Amino acid sequence: MENIRKFAAVAQIKWLCISKNTTLMSGIVITILMVFGYKILYGLNSGGHLSPVMLSLLLNLGISMNICIDGFLMVGTEVAEEKEKHTLRVLMTSSVTGIQYFLGSIIYPFIITLVLNFAILFISGIPMEQVSLPLFLVVNIIASLTSCIIGMIVGICAKNQMSANLISYPFIMVFMMLPLLGGISEFLHKLSGFVFTGIITDMAECFANGEEYVLKPLAFVVLAGELVISLLVFLLLYRRNGYEKD
């Protein structure tokens, strides 16, 4: 019971920080407005009917922005802010354990990222009968969790909030731009199959085209592997920086 109380306390503090951060909250709103705005513009140019290519583009753009920008930065900047204000080490030397801090830090960003992905799915206009919601849920749970852990890595590596933004850019370029550019290059498309956001891109294309998506063994290995790798990297950096209690 005591562990739950401490976890809830950390989560509440994180939520207050996120909700009061205008930059982070505006990023969420911009993601939704961008998908909705592009949908209207594409609809006007096509007489109100969006092709499967446009539908998949809208879904991929929104989810990629949400996972790679909102997900990374929401966690990373908050951890970096605590390092900048020297409150992170105080927490780690208090009665709050590492696992309580970790779960409390990612729980709200994880929920926000996951819910926003479903909102983007509905906004994109893809007919729901073409979507396997259970599969979409499973893939996005793994992707959102991976995104939040990468955000923790960014926060641990950053000295302050500004450097957190700079460190996030390489991750954003790889995980966001690679799947999006895969639509114009066969080579990049193959490379995108080895990043977790590329798996979501392939799934979105199948849904938009009305095709059944099957999670192949390689895709599952990529999703699970990058989740495990990101977690191991975070644990290594966490201990190397001296936050692990003896």
Secondary structure, 3 states (H helix, E strand, C coil): CHHHHHHHHHHHHHHHHHHHCHHHHHHHHHHHHHHHHHHHHHHHHCCCCCCHHHHHHHHHHHHHHHHHHHHHHHHHHHHHHHHHCCCHHHHHCCCCCHHHHHHHHHHHHHHHHHHHHHHHHHHHCCCHHHCCHHHHHHHHHHHHHHHHHHHHHHHHHCCCHHHHHHHHHHHHHHHHHHHHHCCCCHHHHHHHCCCHHHHHHHHHHHHHCCCCCCCCHHHHHHHHHHHHHHHHHHHHHHHHCCCCCC
